Amino acid sequence: MPLYDFKCSQCGQAQELLLKLNANAPACPHCGGALQKQLSKPADPGKTAGIIASARSQANKEGHFSHYSASERKKL
């Protein structure tokens, strides 16, 4: 399920919600108003590899690398 950004047309509150692709937008949890889907900024292409490498390094330090393949474990 994708994560969408929504903004309430009545109270202006913004929230992120997980919804199925064909699901309608729910009502605002704060005031019950209509939520409008917002455009989300994707991650910068250059930063994604760094984020993954940092997360894998931290997982390796904590001993949580069992889901990596043998070739990936050698890189850590």
N, C-alpha and C positions, 0 to 999 in steps of 0.2 A: 504494500500500500504506500503510495507516495505521500509526502509531507507537503501540505499547502499552507500558504499564508493567507489569512482572512482579516478583513477590517469591517467593523460594524458600521452601518450607515447611520445609526442613531446616536450611539454613545462614543464612537470613534476608537473603541478598544481594539487592539490588534492581537491575534493569537495564531499559533501554528496548530494545525489539526491533521491527523492521519485519516485519510478517507479512501475508499475504493474509487477506482477511476470513473465509474458511472454513477457515483453517489451524488445526491443533491447537497448543497450547503446547509448545515444545520442552523438553528437559531442561535443568536448570541447568548452565551452563558451568563452574561452580566445583566442585560436588559431585555433579552428576548427579541431584539431587532434582527433585521436581515443582514447576513454576512455577505460581503463581496470578496471574491477571490482576487488576490493581489499578485503582481508579477514578482517572482523571487530572483535574486541575483545568484547565479551559479558560482561555484568556487572557481577561483582563478586557476588556469591550467598549471602554472608553475608551482603552486603551493600544494596541490594534491599529493604529489609524490613525497614531499617533505612531511606532510601530516601522516601519511601511511608509514613512512620510515620511522618517525618518532613513536607512533603507536606500537609498532612491532618491536622496537628497541625496549620500550617500557614493558611490554608483555614478556619479552625474553628475560629481563631483569627479575620479573615476578614469577618466572617459571611457567608461563601460560603460552607455550609455543607448540603444543602438541598438534594443533590443527594446521600447521605449516608443513609443506613438503620437506623432504630431506635436503633438497637443494636450497630451499629458502632458509632453513635453519643454519646452514653453513655461512650465509651472508650476514647473519646477525652477530 
